[in-house]
Amino acid sequence: MSTSDLSFQNTSVAFAHKSNGELNKARWLFRSFNYPALLTYGPAMAKAAVFLGLKFTIKKTIFQQFCGGENIKECDNAIQNLAKSGIGTILDYSVEGEESEVTFDATCEEVLKTIQRAKGNTDIPFTVFKTTGICSSAVLEEASHVIGQNAIVDIQLVANALSVENQSGWKNGFARFMKLCQSAAESKVRIFVDAEESWLQAAIDLMATHAMEMLNKEQAWVYNTLQMYRHDRLAYLERQVAEGKCHYGYKLVRGAYMEKERARAKAMGYQDPIQPNKTATDADYNRAVSFCMENHHRVAICIATHNEQSSLLGTELLNKYQLPKADWNVSFSQLLGMSDHISFNLSNSGYKVSKYVPYGPVLSVIPYLTRRAQENSGMAGQMGRELALIEAEIKRRKS
Ligand SMILES: Cc1cc2nc3c(=O)[nH]c(=O)nc-3n(C[C@H](O)[C@H](O)[C@H](O)COP(=O)(O)OP(=O)(O)OC[C@H]3O[C@@H](n4cnc5c(N)ncnc54)[C@H](O)[C@@H]3O)c2cc1C
């Protein structure tokens, strides 16, 4: 099948994995995101519902749409359902909680379990973690500041430059970071390092670069994430690849923290790190995809987006450079419960596709579910598109 046969409007492929009942439920859910009161009070109501013993209701509705289960075992169904359509799973431990060394150790152990679950399993092509899940934000923030001020590129030098109270946190965080990346590389499992707020990112970049240079000797096992809504990321990408120290892996995203970034920059009076508008973000995103494809001999990418144009561009460039579709070195990724029209149609056309499958106890993933509900609210946003596609498929099945 050539790229010209690919259509994201094919709802019969997009929703073949959903029964009529499941589609109706998804329609009800996406419609409910349009009630502002639900979005405002939803998170508190959800927490209260869990305490009142109504966990089952949440689990069978919004949780079921966007999460795989409460633990790795419970994700088996989601993994198998996606695998039936050739789509890979990325087990994403999405618990957001208190920051303590005990919690960081526990999260690290959980991510190690996802790596073990992925080992030798073609249905789970990637694993993922957030650095703030294994290292304190305060430590990452101070480290990022120190790195930015002094252009430090050495982990130990950062440790020396930190305040005394953050030195052990940095050492422990880095040790966990490397433990995860090493375990992934030894298990021949690719691992994504998620991108976070810009004021934490220099430290995350330094750790990810260290891991890539150490472990990506033969191929990219460790992937850093680049947020193309930042106006400095394209130059960063070009500079890093020009160094040519290893194989590079990048997950390309637009970025999830725009409002927060802009508000902080304004409040603290520094230059906004975000592009001036969406057009500029889109342009840099697509340039980054093109640049990585041009350098495919040493750059592996995951085009992680719900944007149809950028996904299509990926398929066109695979064609242009005559690269194999069925190779995880260039792949596509979306979140569970969103943009199935992209995931399932790409996979149906032979491209490598994966989906983040978040999991964790219902109460602990409420912040994640809240973000999904918020970004799916408003008829003009993602929800308009998701709902329109679901309704089109319901209508098609009835006709
Ligand atoms: C598999 C996967 C993994 C992800 N991992 C991460 C991650 O590690 N870190 C992270 O931060 N995010 C991550 N995201 C979220 C991602 O960054 C985007 O927020 C989300 O995917 C929406 O962008 P889009 O490319 O899908 O689509 P679009 O709907 O085309 O783009 C929306 C995005 O464009 C940008 N944008 C919107 N308006 C403006 C404006 N006025 N000016 C400048 N830019 C604007 C914002 O980034 C916004 O999120 C991930 C997403 C996916 C699908």
Ligand as a Chemical Component Dictionary entry (heavy atoms), coordinates in Angstrom:
data_LIG
# 
_chem_comp.id                   LIG 
_chem_comp.type                 NON-POLYMER 
_chem_comp.pdbx_formal_charge   0 
_chem_comp.three_letter_code    LIG 
# 
loop_
_chem_comp_atom.comp_id 
_chem_comp_atom.atom_id 
_chem_comp_atom.alt_atom_id 
_chem_comp_atom.type_symbol 
_chem_comp_atom.charge 
_chem_comp_atom.model_Cartn_x 
_chem_comp_atom.model_Cartn_y 
_chem_comp_atom.model_Cartn_z 
_chem_comp_atom.pdbx_ordinal 
LIG C1  C1  C 0 2.765  9.345  22.417 1  
LIG C2  C2  C 0 2.840  10.714 23.009 2  
LIG C3  C3  C 0 3.836  11.001 23.935 3  
LIG C4  C4  C 0 3.930  12.286 24.488 4  
LIG N1  N1  N 0 4.954  12.594 25.345 5  
LIG C5  C5  C 0 5.096  13.865 25.798 6  
LIG C6  C6  C 0 6.214  14.246 26.578 7  
LIG O1  O1  O 0 7.097  13.443 26.889 8  
LIG N2  N2  N 0 6.305  15.551 26.995 9  
LIG C7  C7  C 0 5.360  16.496 26.638 10 
LIG O2  O2  O 0 5.519  17.674 26.988 11 
LIG N3  N3  N 0 4.283  16.140 25.909 12 
LIG C8  C8  C 0 4.133  14.863 25.478 13 
LIG N4  N4  N 0 3.044  14.539 24.703 14 
LIG C9  C9  C 0 1.963  15.551 24.492 15 
LIG C10 C10 C 0 2.309  16.453 23.323 16 
LIG O3  O3  O 0 3.402  17.265 23.665 17 
LIG C11 C11 C 0 1.160  17.369 22.886 18 
LIG O4  O4  O 0 0.719  18.131 23.977 19 
LIG C12 C12 C 0 -0.041 16.665 22.326 20 
LIG O5  O5  O 0 0.317  15.505 21.642 21 
LIG C13 C13 C 0 -0.765 17.621 21.354 22 
LIG O6  O6  O 0 0.067  17.940 20.256 23 
LIG P1  P1  P 0 -0.096 17.229 18.841 24 
LIG O7  O7  O 0 1.204  17.216 18.116 25 
LIG O8  O8  O 0 -0.658 15.893 19.081 26 
LIG O9  O9  O 0 -1.229 17.991 18.077 27 
LIG P2  P2  P 0 -1.726 19.458 17.731 28 
LIG O10 O10 O 0 -3.134 19.444 18.215 29 
LIG O11 O11 O 0 -1.480 19.752 16.296 30 
LIG O12 O12 O 0 -0.898 20.472 18.557 31 
LIG C14 C14 C 0 -1.277 20.981 19.798 32 
LIG C15 C15 C 0 0.008  21.453 20.417 33 
LIG O13 O13 O 0 0.546  22.568 19.652 34 
LIG C16 C16 C 0 1.205  23.467 20.523 35 
LIG N5  N5  N 0 0.514  24.767 20.451 36 
LIG C17 C17 C 0 -0.837 24.988 20.526 37 
LIG N6  N6  N 0 -1.105 26.323 20.463 38 
LIG C18 C18 C 0 0.089  26.961 20.367 39 
LIG C19 C19 C 0 0.465  28.328 20.313 40 
LIG N7  N7  N 0 -0.445 29.308 20.336 41 
LIG N8  N8  N 0 1.779  28.639 20.221 42 
LIG C20 C20 C 0 2.721  27.649 20.195 43 
LIG N9  N9  N 0 2.427  26.336 20.244 44 
LIG C21 C21 C 0 1.127  25.975 20.352 45 
LIG C22 C22 C 0 1.115  22.865 21.921 46 
LIG O14 O14 O 0 2.265  22.091 22.129 47 
LIG C23 C23 C 0 -0.121 21.979 21.824 48 
LIG O15 O15 O 0 -0.101 20.915 22.765 49 
LIG C24 C24 C 0 2.966  13.273 24.127 50 
LIG C25 C25 C 0 1.977  12.965 23.199 51 
LIG C26 C26 C 0 1.919  11.728 22.626 52 
LIG C27 C27 C 0 0.855  11.448 21.615 53 
# 
loop_
_chem_comp_bond.comp_id 
_chem_comp_bond.atom_id_1 
_chem_comp_bond.atom_id_2 
_chem_comp_bond.value_order 
_chem_comp_bond.pdbx_ordinal 
LIG C1  C2  SING 1  
LIG C2  C3  SING 2  
LIG C2  C26 DOUB 3  
LIG C3  C4  DOUB 4  
LIG C4  N1  SING 5  
LIG C4  C24 SING 6  
LIG N1  C5  DOUB 7  
LIG C5  C6  SING 8  
LIG C5  C8  SING 9  
LIG C6  O1  DOUB 10 
LIG C6  N2  SING 11 
LIG N2  C7  SING 12 
LIG C7  O2  DOUB 13 
LIG C7  N3  SING 14 
LIG N3  C8  DOUB 15 
LIG C8  N4  SING 16 
LIG N4  C9  SING 17 
LIG N4  C24 SING 18 
LIG C9  C10 SING 19 
LIG C10 O3  SING 20 
LIG C10 C11 SING 21 
LIG C11 O4  SING 22 
LIG C11 C12 SING 23 
LIG C12 O5  SING 24 
LIG C12 C13 SING 25 
LIG C13 O6  SING 26 
LIG O6  P1  SING 27 
LIG P1  O7  DOUB 28 
LIG P1  O8  SING 29 
LIG P1  O9  SING 30 
LIG O9  P2  SING 31 
LIG P2  O10 DOUB 32 
LIG P2  O11 SING 33 
LIG P2  O12 SING 34 
LIG O12 C14 SING 35 
LIG C14 C15 SING 36 
LIG C15 O13 SING 37 
LIG C15 C23 SING 38 
LIG O13 C16 SING 39 
LIG C16 N5  SING 40 
LIG C16 C22 SING 41 
LIG N5  C17 SING 42 
LIG N5  C21 SING 43 
LIG C17 N6  DOUB 44 
LIG N6  C18 SING 45 
LIG C18 C19 SING 46 
LIG C18 C21 DOUB 47 
LIG C19 N7  SING 48 
LIG C19 N8  DOUB 49 
LIG N8  C20 SING 50 
LIG C20 N9  DOUB 51 
LIG N9  C21 SING 52 
LIG C22 O14 SING 53 
LIG C22 C23 SING 54 
LIG C23 O15 SING 55 
LIG C24 C25 DOUB 56 
LIG C25 C26 SING 57 
LIG C26 C27 SING 58 
# 
